[in-house]
């Protein structure tokens, strides 16, 4: 499906729209705030391809978060979801997650998969509260200080034939 068909969704002061390459300076700033081992600009640029969906979350007309989802073999793989420090615990991440799940279902994906750091309790709680369940573990998946950190693999089945509405 072409990126052109993806629309901007607005609810109050929050909107979600396709991410564009012009957003990368703000994305990189948020990425560096959120991660000890942030993605580089070249990694983000490599995600602008037809089999990926990149979403920008705006609050009060300012980029406040983003998500990167790869579509592979009928599954949506959430590769990165990050919300700016000042917007965390505001429901913005949940809104972005619900949006990408709804769009994945609408695009006919069978499930949404993700990896989350074993120590990222806030993200694990968010994903579990939205119906994701742990289906595996990837030992040493994430870079760490002196040692690598395990990732939990989580999945949420979605039914593309009856895509849920984008939640408000």
N, C-alpha and C positions, 0 to 999 in steps of 0.2 A: 504494500500500500504506500502511496506517495506521501511524503511529509506534508504536502500542500493541504491535505484534507484535515490535518490536525488543527483544531481551533483553540482559541483562547477561552478559558473557562473562568468566569469571575463570580466570586461570592463575597459580598461586602468589600473589605479592603484587601482581600487576597485574590490573586489571579494566578492561573497556571497556563503557560503557553509553551510552544516549542522553544527550546534553547537555540540560540544562533551563535555563530563564531564570534560575533561582536560582543557577546556576553563574557568571553573568556577572561578578561582582566578581573572582573568581579568574581567569577567562578573560582579563579586561582586564589584570590584573597580569602574567600570563604573556605576553600579546600585547605589552605595553610592554617587557618584558625582551627579547623576541625580535626586534622590528622597529624600525627607525628611523622608519618611517611607519606606526604601528599603526592598525588598524581602530578606529572609534569604537564606543561602546555601541549607538548607533542602527543602525549597519551590522550588528552581530551580531543585534540584535533583529529586523531585517528578514529574517534568514535562518531564522527559526522559521516555516516554511511547509511545506505538504504535499510540495512537489517538492524539498525539501532534506533531507539527512541530516546531523545534527550529532552528533558522537561525543565523549565524555569519556573520557580515559584517567586512571585512578586508580592510584597506587602507594602501598601501605600506607595505604589509605583517604584519600588526599589527592589532589585534582585536580592532575595533573601534565602534562596536555597535552590537546589537542582537535583535531578536524578538522571542516571544513565542506565538504560536497559538494553540488553542485547537479545534479539530474537534468534533462537537457534533450535532447529528441529521441532518446531511447534511449541517451544517453551520460552518464556520470558525470563531472562536472568538479570536480576537487579545487581548491577556492578558497583554502583555508587549512589548514595543518597546522603546529602549533607545540608544542614540548615545553619545559617549564620548564628554565631554565639548569642547575640542579643535577642534572637527570635526562638531559641530553643525552649521547650516546655510550654509553647503557646498553642500547640495543636497544628502548627504549620507542617511539621514532618508527617504527621498522621494524614493531613489533607493531601499532601503530595503522594504519599504511599497509596492512599485510596484511589487517587486519580490514575496512577500508573497501573494499578491492578485492574481498574475498570477498562482502561484503554487496551490492556493486554487481552482481556476477555473479549472485548469488541473486535480485536484483531485476530481472534480465533486461537489464541494460545491456550494450551491445556493446563498450564500451571505457571506460577511465578516462583523462581528459585533465588536464593541468596546465600551468601556467607556472611557471618557476623563474628567479630572478635569474641572469644570466650570471656573476656573481661568487660565487654560493652553491655552492661546490665540494662541501661536505659533503652538501647536499641532492641535488645532481646525482648524486653517487656513490651515495647511497642509492637514488634512483629507478632509476638504471641497473642497480644490483645486483639490483633486484627485477624487472627485465625491461622497464622503460620505455625507449623509444628517442626520440631527438630527431626531430621531424617538421617543425619550423619555427622561426622566430625572429620576435619582435615587437619591432621597433626602438622605443626610448624608452618601453617599456611601464610601467616602474616609476619612481616619483619617486626622485630622488637629491639629492645636495647641490646642486651648481651645474648639473649635467646630469642628464638622465633616463638610466635604465639599460635595456639590452635584456633581454628575457626569452627563454628557450628554451622552446618548446612541446614537451612530451613526451607520449607515449601508450603505453598498455598495452592490447592487445586482451584482452577477457574473454569467456567463453562462458557466458551465463546458463543454458543448458540443463544444464551440468554444473559447477555452482558448486563451487569448491574448499572444503574444510572450513576453518573458522576455525583458523589455525595456532596452535600453542602456543609 
